[in-house]
Every structure is written in C-alpha cells, then in structure tokens.
Amino acid sequence: MMRDIITLACQTCKQRNYTTTKNKKTIPHKLELKKFCPFCKTHTLHKEGK
C-alpha cells in the first residue's frame, strides 16, 4: 500500500485527536496541520505521531 494511516497529535496537550492518510512517496517529511483540539478548545498545531 502506498498510502499509510497516520495519527495527528496536539503539540500543546499531546492528545491524539485525528487520523488521516498520507502518501510517503510524495510527502516524505512529518505532516503538520493546524486543527481544532477539543481538549484545548483552540486551534493548535497537530504533528504526525506514531
């Protein structure tokens, strides 16, 4: 499979909130997105975790 399932973790509270897929061939670096964290109740940076 070319697309892998990854989890996105909040950088403020370290909670894993979202799952998404990414193509490792086109995006070799770790994914970083600004998303809403329900625990912090604000938009924070979410980084790709394990």
mmCIF entry with sequence, helices, sheets and N, C-alpha, C, O atoms, coordinates in Angstrom:
data_MODEL
# 
_entry.id   MODEL 
# 
_entity.id                         1 
_entity.type                       polymer 
_entity.pdbx_number_of_molecules   1 
# 
_entity_poly.entity_id                      1 
_entity_poly.type                           'polypeptide(L)' 
_entity_poly.nstd_linkage                   no 
_entity_poly.nstd_monomer                   no 
_entity_poly.pdbx_seq_one_letter_code       MMRDIITLACQTCKQRNYTTTKNKKTIPHKLELKKFCPFCKTHTLHKEGK 
_entity_poly.pdbx_seq_one_letter_code_can   MMRDIITLACQTCKQRNYTTTKNKKTIPHKLELKKFCPFCKTHTLHKEGK 
_entity_poly.pdbx_strand_id                 A 
# 
loop_
_entity_poly_seq.entity_id 
_entity_poly_seq.num 
_entity_poly_seq.mon_id 
_entity_poly_seq.hetero 
1 1  MET n 
1 2  MET n 
1 3  ARG n 
1 4  ASP n 
1 5  ILE n 
1 6  ILE n 
1 7  THR n 
1 8  LEU n 
1 9  ALA n 
1 10 CYS n 
1 11 GLN n 
1 12 THR n 
1 13 CYS n 
1 14 LYS n 
1 15 GLN n 
1 16 ARG n 
1 17 ASN n 
1 18 TYR n 
1 19 THR n 
1 20 THR n 
1 21 THR n 
1 22 LYS n 
1 23 ASN n 
1 24 LYS n 
1 25 LYS n 
1 26 THR n 
1 27 ILE n 
1 28 PRO n 
1 29 HIS n 
1 30 LYS n 
1 31 LEU n 
1 32 GLU n 
1 33 LEU n 
1 34 LYS n 
1 35 LYS n 
1 36 PHE n 
1 37 CYS n 
1 38 PRO n 
1 39 PHE n 
1 40 CYS n 
1 41 LYS n 
1 42 THR n 
1 43 HIS n 
1 44 THR n 
1 45 LEU n 
1 46 HIS n 
1 47 LYS n 
1 48 GLU n 
1 49 GLY n 
1 50 LYS n 
# 
_struct_asym.id          A 
_struct_asym.entity_id   1 
# 
_struct_sheet.id               AA1 
_struct_sheet.type             ? 
_struct_sheet.number_strands   4 
_struct_sheet.details          ? 
# 
loop_
_struct_sheet_order.sheet_id 
_struct_sheet_order.range_id_1 
_struct_sheet_order.range_id_2 
_struct_sheet_order.offset 
_struct_sheet_order.sense 
AA1 1 2 ? anti-parallel 
AA1 2 3 ? anti-parallel 
AA1 3 4 ? anti-parallel 
# 
loop_
_struct_sheet_range.sheet_id 
_struct_sheet_range.id 
_struct_sheet_range.beg_label_comp_id 
_struct_sheet_range.beg_label_asym_id 
_struct_sheet_range.beg_label_seq_id 
_struct_sheet_range.pdbx_beg_PDB_ins_code 
_struct_sheet_range.end_label_comp_id 
_struct_sheet_range.end_label_asym_id 
_struct_sheet_range.end_label_seq_id 
_struct_sheet_range.pdbx_end_PDB_ins_code 
_struct_sheet_range.beg_auth_comp_id 
_struct_sheet_range.beg_auth_asym_id 
_struct_sheet_range.beg_auth_seq_id 
_struct_sheet_range.end_auth_comp_id 
_struct_sheet_range.end_auth_asym_id 
_struct_sheet_range.end_auth_seq_id 
AA1 1 ARG A 16 ? ASN A 23 ? ARG A 16 ASN A 23 
AA1 2 ARG A 3  ? CYS A 10 ? ARG A 3  CYS A 10 
AA1 3 THR A 42 ? GLU A 48 ? THR A 42 GLU A 48 
AA1 4 GLU A 32 ? CYS A 37 ? GLU A 32 CYS A 37 
# 
loop_
_atom_site.group_PDB 
_atom_site.id 
_atom_site.type_symbol 
_atom_site.label_atom_id 
_atom_site.label_alt_id 
_atom_site.label_comp_id 
_atom_site.label_asym_id 
_atom_site.label_entity_id 
_atom_site.label_seq_id 
_atom_site.pdbx_PDB_ins_code 
_atom_site.Cartn_x 
_atom_site.Cartn_y 
_atom_site.Cartn_z 
_atom_site.occupancy 
_atom_site.B_iso_or_equiv 
_atom_site.pdbx_formal_charge 
_atom_site.auth_seq_id 
_atom_site.auth_comp_id 
_atom_site.auth_asym_id 
_atom_site.auth_atom_id 
_atom_site.pdbx_PDB_model_num 
ATOM 1   N N  . MET A 1 1  ? 0.835   -1.190 0.000  1.00 0.00 ? 1  MET A N  1 
ATOM 2   C CA . MET A 1 1  ? 0.000   0.000  0.000  1.00 0.00 ? 1  MET A CA 1 
ATOM 3   C C  . MET A 1 1  ? 0.877   1.249  0.000  1.00 0.00 ? 1  MET A C  1 
ATOM 4   O O  . MET A 1 1  ? 1.856   1.333  0.741  1.00 0.00 ? 1  MET A O  1 
ATOM 5   N N  . MET A 1 2  ? 0.518   2.199  -0.826 1.00 0.00 ? 2  MET A N  1 
ATOM 6   C CA . MET A 1 2  ? 1.301   3.426  -0.911 1.00 0.00 ? 2  MET A CA 1 
ATOM 7   C C  . MET A 1 2  ? 0.887   4.427  0.162  1.00 0.00 ? 2  MET A C  1 
ATOM 8   O O  . MET A 1 2  ? 1.735   5.139  0.699  1.00 0.00 ? 2  MET A O  1 
ATOM 9   N N  . ARG A 1 3  ? -0.419  4.495  0.486  1.00 0.00 ? 3  ARG A N  1 
ATOM 10  C CA . ARG A 1 3  ? -0.896  5.454  1.487  1.00 0.00 ? 3  ARG A CA 1 
ATOM 11  C C  . ARG A 1 3  ? -0.925  4.783  2.858  1.00 0.00 ? 3  ARG A C  1 
ATOM 12  O O  . ARG A 1 3  ? -1.451  3.681  3.010  1.00 0.00 ? 3  ARG A O  1 
ATOM 13  N N  . ASP A 1 4  ? -0.357  5.459  3.848  1.00 0.00 ? 4  ASP A N  1 
ATOM 14  C CA . ASP A 1 4  ? -0.313  4.931  5.209  1.00 0.00 ? 4  ASP A CA 1 
ATOM 15  C C  . ASP A 1 4  ? -1.223  5.740  6.115  1.00 0.00 ? 4  ASP A C  1 
ATOM 16  O O  . ASP A 1 4  ? -1.355  6.953  5.946  1.00 0.00 ? 4  ASP A O  1 
ATOM 17  N N  . ILE A 1 5  ? -1.852  5.076  7.075  1.00 0.00 ? 5  ILE A N  1 
ATOM 18  C CA . ILE A 1 5  ? -2.694  5.753  8.056  1.00 0.00 ? 5  ILE A CA 1 
ATOM 19  C C  . ILE A 1 5  ? -1.783  6.310  9.146  1.00 0.00 ? 5  ILE A C  1 
ATOM 20  O O  . ILE A 1 5  ? -0.955  5.590  9.703  1.00 0.00 ? 5  ILE A O  1 
ATOM 21  N N  . ILE A 1 6  ? -1.947  7.617  9.448  1.00 0.00 ? 6  ILE A N  1 
ATOM 22  C CA . ILE A 1 6  ? -1.152  8.266  10.482 1.00 0.00 ? 6  ILE A CA 1 
ATOM 23  C C  . ILE A 1 6  ? -2.088  8.942  11.478 1.00 0.00 ? 6  ILE A C  1 
ATOM 24  O O  . ILE A 1 6  ? -3.234  9.251  11.151 1.00 0.00 ? 6  ILE A O  1 
ATOM 25  N N  . THR A 1 7  ? -1.596  9.168  12.690 1.00 0.00 ? 7  THR A N  1 
ATOM 26  C CA . THR A 1 7  ? -2.372  9.894  13.693 1.00 0.00 ? 7  THR A CA 1 
ATOM 27  C C  . THR A 1 7  ? -1.745  11.265 13.884 1.00 0.00 ? 7  THR A C  1 
ATOM 28  O O  . THR A 1 7  ? -0.530  11.427 13.777 1.00 0.00 ? 7  THR A O  1 
ATOM 29  N N  . LEU A 1 8  ? -2.594  12.252 14.169 1.00 0.00 ? 8  LEU A N  1 
ATOM 30  C CA . LEU A 1 8  ? -2.123  13.609 14.416 1.00 0.00 ? 8  LEU A CA 1 
ATOM 31  C C  . LEU A 1 8  ? -2.301  13.921 15.892 1.00 0.00 ? 8  LEU A C  1 
ATOM 32  O O  . LEU A 1 8  ? -3.398  13.784 16.434 1.00 0.00 ? 8  LEU A O  1 
ATOM 33  N N  . ALA A 1 9  ? -1.217  14.342 16.545 1.00 0.00 ? 9  ALA A N  1 
ATOM 34  C CA . ALA A 1 9  ? -1.226  14.635 17.979 1.00 0.00 ? 9  ALA A CA 1 
ATOM 35  C C  . ALA A 1 9  ? -1.058  16.133 18.193 1.00 0.00 ? 9  ALA A C  1 
ATOM 36  O O  . ALA A 1 9  ? -0.259  16.784 17.521 1.00 0.00 ? 9  ALA A O  1 
ATOM 37  N N  . CYS A 1 10 ? -1.821  16.668 19.137 1.00 0.00 ? 10 CYS A N  1 
ATOM 38  C CA . CYS A 1 10 ? -1.747  18.086 19.501 1.00 0.00 ? 10 CYS A CA 1 
ATOM 39  C C  . CYS A 1 10 ? -0.389  18.363 20.151 1.00 0.00 ? 10 CYS A C  1 
ATOM 40  O O  . CYS A 1 10 ? 0.073   17.582 20.983 1.00 0.00 ? 10 CYS A O  1 
ATOM 41  N N  . GLN A 1 11 ? 0.241   19.460 19.775 1.00 0.00 ? 11 GLN A N  1 
ATOM 42  C CA . GLN A 1 11 ? 1.546   19.802 20.327 1.00 0.00 ? 11 GLN A CA 1 
ATOM 43  C C  . GLN A 1 11 ? 1.446   20.454 21.702 1.00 0.00 ? 11 GLN A C  1 
ATOM 44  O O  . GLN A 1 11 ? 2.438   20.520 22.427 1.00 0.00 ? 11 GLN A O  1 
ATOM 45  N N  . THR A 1 12 ? 0.248   20.940 22.069 1.00 0.00 ? 12 THR A N  1 
ATOM 46  C CA . THR A 1 12 ? 0.067   21.582 23.368 1.00 0.00 ? 12 THR A CA 1 
ATOM 47  C C  . THR A 1 12 ? -0.218  20.558 24.459 1.00 0.00 ? 12 THR A C  1 
ATOM 48  O O  . THR A 1 12 ? 0.463   20.534 25.484 1.00 0.00 ? 12 THR A O  1 
ATOM 49  N N  . CYS A 1 13 ? -1.235  19.704 24.239 1.00 0.00 ? 13 CYS A N  1 
ATOM 50  C CA . CYS A 1 13 ? -1.630  18.749 25.284 1.00 0.00 ? 13 CYS A CA 1 
ATOM 51  C C  . CYS A 1 13 ? -1.223  17.310 24.977 1.00 0.00 ? 13 CYS A C  1 
ATOM 52  O O  . CYS A 1 13 ? -1.435  16.421 25.802 1.00 0.00 ? 13 CYS A O  1 
ATOM 53  N N  . LYS A 1 14 ? -0.640  17.070 23.798 1.00 0.00 ? 14 LYS A N  1 
ATOM 54  C CA . LYS A 1 14 ? -0.134  15.749 23.376 1.00 0.00 ? 14 LYS A CA 1 
ATOM 55  C C  . LYS A 1 14 ? -1.229  14.695 23.186 1.00 0.00 ? 14 LYS A C  1 
ATOM 56  O O  . LYS A 1 14 ? -0.926  13.503 23.142 1.00 0.00 ? 14 LYS A O  1 
ATOM 57  N N  . GLN A 1 15 ? -2.476  15.103 23.075 1.00 0.00 ? 15 GLN A N  1 
ATOM 58  C CA . GLN A 1 15 ? -3.567  14.155 22.822 1.00 0.00 ? 15 GLN A CA 1 
ATOM 59  C C  . GLN A 1 15 ? -3.599  13.800 21.341 1.00 0.00 ? 15 GLN A C  1 
ATOM 60  O O  . GLN A 1 15 ? -3.370  14.660 20.490 1.00 0.00 ? 15 GLN A O  1 
ATOM 61  N N  . ARG A 1 16 ? -3.878  12.546 21.033 1.00 0.00 ? 16 ARG A N  1 
ATOM 62  C CA . ARG A 1 16 ? -4.029  12.114 19.639 1.00 0.00 ? 16 ARG A CA 1 
ATOM 63  C C  . ARG A 1 16 ? -5.495  12.298 19.250 1.00 0.00 ? 16 ARG A C  1 
ATOM 64  O O  . ARG A 1 16 ? -6.361  11.560 19.721 1.00 0.00 ? 16 ARG A O  1 
ATOM 65  N N  . ASN A 1 17 ? -5.770  13.277 18.395 1.00 0.00 ? 17 ASN A N  1 
ATOM 66  C CA . ASN A 1 17 ? -7.142  13.653 18.081 1.00 0.00 ? 17 ASN A CA 1 
ATOM 67  C C  . ASN A 1 17 ? -7.631  13.206 16.713 1.00 0.00 ? 17 ASN A C  1 
ATOM 68  O O  . ASN A 1 17 ? -8.813  12.898 16.559 1.00 0.00 ? 17 ASN A O  1 
ATOM 69  N N  . TYR A 1 18 ? -6.758  13.164 15.720 1.00 0.00 ? 18 TYR A N  1 
ATOM 70  C CA . TYR A 1 18 ? -7.182  12.920 14.346 1.00 0.00 ? 18 TYR A CA 1 
ATOM 71  C C  . TYR A 1 18 ? -6.372  11.805 13.713 1.00 0.00 ? 18 TYR A C  1 
ATOM 72  O O  . TYR A 1 18 ? -5.218  11.574 14.075 1.00 0.00 ? 18 TYR A O  1 
ATOM 73  N N  . THR A 1 19 ? -6.996  11.109 12.754 1.00 0.00 ? 19 THR A N  1 
ATOM 74  C CA . THR A 1 19 ? -6.285  10.150 11.910 1.00 0.00 ? 19 THR A CA 1 
ATOM 75  C C  . THR A 1 19 ? -6.489  10.585 10.466 1.00 0.00 ? 19 THR A C  1 
ATOM 76  O O  . THR A 1 19 ? -7.547  11.102 10.107 1.00 0.00 ? 19 THR A O  1 
ATOM 77  N N  . THR A 1 20 ? -5.479  10.374 9.652  1.00 0.00 ? 20 THR A N  1 
ATOM 78  C CA . THR A 1 20 ? -5.552  10.706 8.240  1.00 0.00 ? 20 THR A CA 1 
ATOM 79  C C  . THR A 1 20 ? -4.603  9.784  7.486  1.00 0.00 ? 20 THR A C  1 
ATOM 80  O O  . THR A 1 20 ? -3.903  8.977  8.097  1.00 0.00 ? 20 THR A O  1 
ATOM 81  N N  . THR A 1 21 ? -4.579  9.899  6.174  1.00 0.00 ? 21 THR A N  1 
ATOM 82  C CA . THR A 1 21 ? -3.652  9.102  5.372  1.00 0.00 ? 21 THR A CA 1 
ATOM 83  C C  . THR A 1 21 ? -2.704  10.043 4.644  1.00 0.00 ? 21 THR A C  1 
ATOM 84  O O  . THR A 1 21 ? -3.032  11.198 4.373  1.00 0.00 ? 21 THR A O  1 
ATOM 85  N N  . LYS A 1 22 ? -1.528  9.525  4.336  1.00 0.00 ? 22 LYS A N  1 
ATOM 86  C CA . LYS A 1 22 ? -0.582  10.302 3.537  1.00 0.00 ? 22 LYS A CA 1 
ATOM 87  C C  . LYS A 1 22 ? 0.203   9.374  2.640  1.00 0.00 ? 22 LYS A C  1 
ATOM 88  O O  . LYS A 1 22 ? 0.405   8.201  2.956  1.00 0.00 ? 22 LYS A O  1 
ATOM 89  N N  . ASN A 1 23 ? 0.637   9.907  1.529  1.00 0.00 ? 23 ASN A N  1 
ATOM 90  C CA . ASN A 1 23 ? 1.457   9.172  0.587  1.00 0.00 ? 23 ASN A CA 1 
ATOM 91  C C  . ASN A 1 23 ? 2.920   9.432  0.935  1.00 0.00 ? 23 ASN A C  1 
ATOM 92  O O  . ASN A 1 23 ? 3.390   10.564 0.814  1.00 0.00 ? 23 ASN A O  1 
ATOM 93  N N  . LYS A 1 24 ? 3.639   8.408  1.364  1.00 0.00 ? 24 LYS A N  1 
ATOM 94  C CA . LYS A 1 24 ? 5.016   8.575  1.822  1.00 0.00 ? 24 LYS A CA 1 
ATOM 95  C C  . LYS A 1 24 ? 5.967   8.937  0.694  1.00 0.00 ? 24 LYS A C  1 
ATOM 96  O O  . LYS A 1 24 ? 7.037   9.494  0.940  1.00 0.00 ? 24 LYS A O  1 
ATOM 97  N N  . LYS A 1 25 ? 5.589   8.628  -0.540 1.00 0.00 ? 25 LYS A N  1 
ATOM 98  C CA . LYS A 1 25 ? 6.456   8.938  -1.665 1.00 0.00 ? 25 LYS A CA 1 
ATOM 99  C C  . LYS A 1 25 ? 6.414   10.428 -2.003 1.00 0.00 ? 25 LYS A C  1 
ATOM 100 O O  . LYS A 1 25 ? 7.448   11.015 -2.323 1.00 0.00 ? 25 LYS A O  1 
ATOM 101 N N  . THR A 1 26 ? 5.235   11.046 -1.936 1.00 0.00 ? 26 THR A N  1 
ATOM 102 C CA . THR A 1 26 ? 5.113   12.459 -2.289 1.00 0.00 ? 26 THR A CA 1 
ATOM 103 C C  . THR A 1 26 ? 5.357   13.370 -1.094 1.00 0.00 ? 26 THR A C  1 
ATOM 104 O O  . THR A 1 26 ? 5.776   14.513 -1.279 1.00 0.00 ? 26 THR A O  1 
ATOM 105 N N  . ILE A 1 27 ? 5.104   12.893 0.145  1.00 0.00 ? 27 ILE A N  1 
ATOM 106 C CA . ILE A 1 27 ? 5.317   13.690 1.360  1.00 0.00 ? 27 ILE A CA 1 
ATOM 107 C C  . ILE A 1 27 ? 6.231   12.894 2.297  1.00 0.00 ? 27 ILE A C  1 
ATOM 108 O O  . ILE A 1 27 ? 5.735   12.190 3.177  1.00 0.00 ? 27 ILE A O  1 
ATOM 109 N N  . PRO A 1 28 ? 7.558   12.990 2.128  1.00 0.00 ? 28 PRO A N  1 
ATOM 110 C CA . PRO A 1 28 ? 8.459   12.192 2.962  1.00 0.00 ? 28 PRO A CA 1 
ATOM 111 C C  . PRO A 1 28 ? 8.630   12.733 4.383  1.00 0.00 ? 28 PRO A C  1 
ATOM 112 O O  . PRO A 1 28 ? 9.000   11.983 5.286  1.00 0.00 ? 28 PRO A O  1 
ATOM 113 N N  . HIS A 1 29 ? 8.363   14.036 4.592  1.00 0.00 ? 29 HIS A N  1 
ATOM 114 C CA . HIS A 1 29 ? 8.546   14.629 5.919  1.00 0.00 ? 29 HIS A CA 1 
ATOM 115 C C  . HIS A 1 29 ? 7.309   14.408 6.792  1.00 0.00 ? 29 HIS A C  1 
ATOM 116 O O  . HIS A 1 29 ? 6.272   13.959 6.306  1.00 0.00 ? 29 HIS A O  1 
ATOM 117 N N  . LYS A 1 30 ? 7.429   14.728 8.088  1.00 0.00 ? 30 LYS A N  1 
ATOM 118 C CA . LYS A 1 30 ? 6.297   14.579 9.011  1.00 0.00 ? 30 LYS A CA 1 
ATOM 119 C C  . LYS A 1 30 ? 5.262   15.660 8.740  1.00 0.00 ? 30 LYS A C  1 
ATOM 120 O O  . LYS A 1 30 ? 5.600   16.827 8.540  1.00 0.00 ? 30 LYS A O  1 
ATOM 121 N N  . LEU A 1 31 ? 4.007   15.257 8.737  1.00 0.00 ? 31 LEU A N  1 
ATOM 122 C CA . LEU A 1 31 ? 2.905   16.158 8.425  1.00 0.00 ? 31 LEU A CA 1 
ATOM 123 C C  . LEU A 1 31 ? 2.603   17.053 9.620  1.00 0.00 ? 31 LEU A C  1 
ATOM 124 O O  . LEU A 1 31 ? 2.580   16.585 10.759 1.00 0.00 ? 31 LEU A O  1 
ATOM 125 N N  . GLU A 1 32 ? 2.370   18.347 9.362  1.00 0.00 ? 32 GLU A N  1 
ATOM 126 C CA . GLU A 1 32 ? 2.000   19.303 10.400 1.00 0.00 ? 32 GLU A CA 1 
ATOM 127 C C  . GLU A 1 32 ? 0.803   20.102 9.906  1.00 0.00 ? 32 GLU A C  1 
ATOM 128 O O  . GLU A 1 32 ? 0.876   20.748 8.860  1.00 0.00 ? 32 GLU A O  1 
ATOM 129 N N  . LEU A 1 33 ? -0.304  20.063 10.654 1.00 0.00 ? 33 LEU A N  1 
ATOM 130 C CA . LEU A 1 33 ? -1.510  20.783 10.279 1.00 0.00 ? 33 LEU A CA 1 
ATOM 131 C C  . LEU A 1 33 ? -2.048  21.545 11.478 1.00 0.00 ? 33 LEU A C  1 
ATOM 132 O O  . LEU A 1 33 ? -1.893  21.111 12.620 1.00 0.00 ? 33 LEU A O  1 
ATOM 133 N N  . LYS A 1 34 ? -2.685  22.688 11.215 1.00 0.00 ? 34 LYS A N  1 
ATOM 134 C CA . LYS A 1 34 ? -3.368  23.425 12.278 1.00 0.00 ? 34 LYS A CA 1 
ATOM 135 C C  . LYS A 1 34 ? -4.801  22.924 12.316 1.00 0.00 ? 34 LYS A C  1 
ATOM 136 O O  . LYS A 1 34 ? -5.551  23.097 11.355 1.00 0.00 ? 34 LYS A O  1 
ATOM 137 N N  . LYS A 1 35 ? -5.183  22.299 13.430 1.00 0.00 ? 35 LYS A N  1 
ATOM 138 C CA . LYS A 1 35 ? -6.525  21.739 13.563 1.00 0.00 ? 35 LYS A CA 1 
ATOM 139 C C  . LYS A 1 35 ? -7.084  22.091 14.933 1.00 0.00 ? 35 LYS A C  1 
ATOM 140 O O  . LYS A 1 35 ? -6.349  22.505 15.830 1.00 0.00 ? 35 LYS A O  1 
ATOM 141 N N  . PHE A 1 36 ? -8.399  21.919 15.084 1.00 0.00 ? 36 PHE A N  1 
ATOM 142 C CA . PHE A 1 36 ? -9.056  22.223 16.349 1.00 0.00 ? 36 PHE A CA 1 
ATOM 143 C C  . PHE A 1 36 ? -8.830  21.079 17.329 1.00 0.00 ? 36 PHE A C  1 
ATOM 144 O O  . PHE A 1 36 ? -9.068  19.916 17.004 1.00 0.00 ? 36 PHE A O  1 
ATOM 145 N N  . CYS A 1 37 ? -8.370  21.416 18.532 1.00 0.00 ? 37 CYS A N  1 
ATOM 146 C CA . CYS A 1 37 ? -8.182  20.422 19.593 1.00 0.00 ? 37 CYS A CA 1 
ATOM 147 C C  . CYS A 1 37 ? -9.361  20.536 20.555 1.00 0.00 ? 37 CYS A C  1 
ATOM 148 O O  . CYS A 1 37 ? -9.543  21.589 21.165 1.00 0.00 ? 37 CYS A O  1 
ATOM 149 N N  . PRO A 1 38 ? -10.169 19.485 20.710 1.00 0.00 ? 38 PRO A N  1 
ATOM 150 C CA . PRO A 1 38 ? -11.310 19.552 21.626 1.00 0.00 ? 38 PRO A CA 1 
ATOM 151 C C  . PRO A 1 38 ? -10.913 19.618 23.098 1.00 0.00 ? 38 PRO A C  1 
ATOM 152 O O  . PRO A 1 38 ? -11.713 20.036 23.935 1.00 0.00 ? 38 PRO A O  1 
ATOM 153 N N  . PHE A 1 39 ? -9.681  19.208 23.423 1.00 0.00 ? 39 PHE A N  1 
ATOM 154 C CA . PHE A 1 39 ? -9.222  19.254 24.816 1.00 0.00 ? 39 PHE A CA 1 
ATOM 155 C C  . PHE A 1 39 ? -8.733  20.652 25.186 1.00 0.00 ? 39 PHE A C  1 
ATOM 156 O O  . PHE A 1 39 ? -8.998  21.132 26.288 1.00 0.00 ? 39 PHE A O  1 
ATOM 157 N N  . CYS A 1 40 ? -8.015  21.309 24.261 1.00 0.00 ? 40 CYS A N  1 
ATOM 158 C CA . CYS A 1 40 ? -7.534  22.677 24.494 1.00 0.00 ? 40 CYS A CA 1 
ATOM 159 C C  . CYS A 1 40 ? -8.600  23.717 24.152 1.00 0.00 ? 40 CYS A C  1 
ATOM 160 O O  . CYS A 1 40 ? -8.541  24.858 24.609 1.00 0.00 ? 40 CYS A O  1 
ATOM 161 N N  . LYS A 1 41 ? -9.578  23.302 23.337 1.00 0.00 ? 41 LYS A N  1 
ATOM 162 C CA . LYS A 1 41 ? -10.656 24.169 22.854 1.00 0.00 ? 41 LYS A CA 1 
ATOM 163 C C  . LYS A 1 41 ? -10.146 25.346 22.009 1.00 0.00 ? 41 LYS A C  1 
ATOM 164 O O  . LYS A 1 41 ? -10.752 26.418 22.003 1.00 0.00 ? 41 LYS A O  1 
ATOM 165 N N  . THR A 1 42 ? -9.038  25.143 21.305 1.00 0.00 ? 42 THR A N  1 
ATOM 166 C CA . THR A 1 42 ? -8.493  26.135 20.383 1.00 0.00 ? 42 THR A CA 1 
ATOM 167 C C  . THR A 1 42 ? -7.875  25.425 19.184 1.00 0.00 ? 42 THR A C  1 
ATOM 168 O O  . THR A 1 42 ? -7.697  24.207 19.200 1.00 0.00 ? 42 THR A O  1 
ATOM 169 N N  . HIS A 1 43 ? -7.553  26.184 18.157 1.00 0.00 ? 43 HIS A N  1 
ATOM 170 C CA . HIS A 1 43 ? -6.824  25.648 17.024 1.00 0.00 ? 43 HIS A CA 1 
ATOM 171 C C  . HIS A 1 43 ? -5.342  25.621 17.380 1.00 0.00 ? 43 HIS A C  1 
ATOM 172 O O  . HIS A 1 43 ? -4.755  26.650 17.716 1.00 0.00 ? 43 HIS A O  1 
ATOM 173 N N  . THR A 1 44 ? -4.742  24.431 17.305 1.00 0.00 ? 44 THR A N  1 
ATOM 174 C CA . THR A 1 44 ? -3.329  24.266 17.636 1.00 0.00 ? 44 THR A CA 1 
ATOM 175 C C  . THR A 1 44 ? -2.646  23.470 16.534 1.00 0.00 ? 44 THR A C  1 
ATOM 176 O O  . THR A 1 44 ? -3.302  22.887 15.670 1.00 0.00 ? 44 THR A O  1 
ATOM 177 N N  . LEU A 1 45 ? -1.334  23.454 16.577 1.00 0.00 ? 45 LEU A N  1 
ATOM 178 C CA . LEU A 1 45 ? -0.552  22.693 15.616 1.00 0.00 ? 45 LEU A CA 1 
ATOM 179 C C  . LEU A 1 45 ? -0.621  21.213 15.969 1.00 0.00 ? 45 LEU A C  1 
ATOM 180 O O  . LEU A 1 45 ? -0.362  20.830 17.110 1.00 0.00 ? 45 LEU A O  1 
ATOM 181 N N  . HIS A 1 46 ? -0.967  20.390 15.003 1.00 0.00 ? 46 HIS A N  1 
ATOM 182 C CA . HIS A 1 46 ? -1.008  18.938 15.189 1.00 0.00 ? 46 HIS A CA 1 
ATOM 183 C C  . HIS A 1 46 ? 0.076   18.332 14.319 1.00 0.00 ? 46 HIS A C  1 
ATOM 184 O O  . HIS A 1 46 ? 0.154   18.618 13.124 1.00 0.00 ? 46 HIS A O  1 
ATOM 185 N N  . LYS A 1 47 ? 0.919   17.487 14.923 1.00 0.00 ? 47 LYS A N  1 
ATOM 186 C CA . LYS A 1 47 ? 2.028   16.851 14.233 1.00 0.00 ? 47 LYS A CA 1 
ATOM 187 C C  . LYS A 1 47 ? 1.782   15.363 14.088 1.00 0.00 ? 47 LYS A C  1 
ATOM 188 O O  . LYS A 1 47 ? 1.080   14.745 14.888 1.00 0.00 ? 47 LYS A O  1 
ATOM 189 N N  . GLU A 1 48 ? 2.371   14.812 13.061 1.00 0.00 ? 48 GLU A N  1 
ATOM 190 C CA . GLU A 1 48 ? 2.255   13.374 12.826 1.00 0.00 ? 48 GLU A CA 1 
ATOM 191 C C  . GLU A 1 48 ? 2.949   12.597 13.930 1.00 0.00 ? 48 GLU A C  1 
ATOM 192 O O  . GLU A 1 48 ? 4.103   12.865 14.265 1.00 0.00 ? 48 GLU A O  1 
ATOM 193 N N  . GLY A 1 49 ? 2.232   11.629 14.494 1.00 0.00 ? 49 GLY A N  1 
ATOM 194 C CA . GLY A 1 49 ? 2.795   10.783 15.538 1.00 0.00 ? 49 GLY A CA 1 
ATOM 195 C C  . GLY A 1 49 ? 2.918   9.360  15.068 1.00 0.00 ? 49 GLY A C  1 
ATOM 196 O O  . GLY A 1 49 ? 2.831   9.096  13.869 1.00 0.00 ? 49 GLY A O  1 
ATOM 197 N N  . LYS A 1 50 ? 3.118   8.435  15.987 1.00 0.00 ? 50 LYS A N  1 
ATOM 198 C CA . LYS A 1 50 ? 3.242   7.020  15.633 1.00 0.00 ? 50 LYS A CA 1 
ATOM 199 C C  . LYS A 1 50 ? 1.886   6.397  15.421 1.00 0.00 ? 50 LYS A C  1 
ATOM 200 O O  . LYS A 1 50 ? 1.794   5.208  15.116 1.00 0.00 ? 50 LYS A O  1 
# 
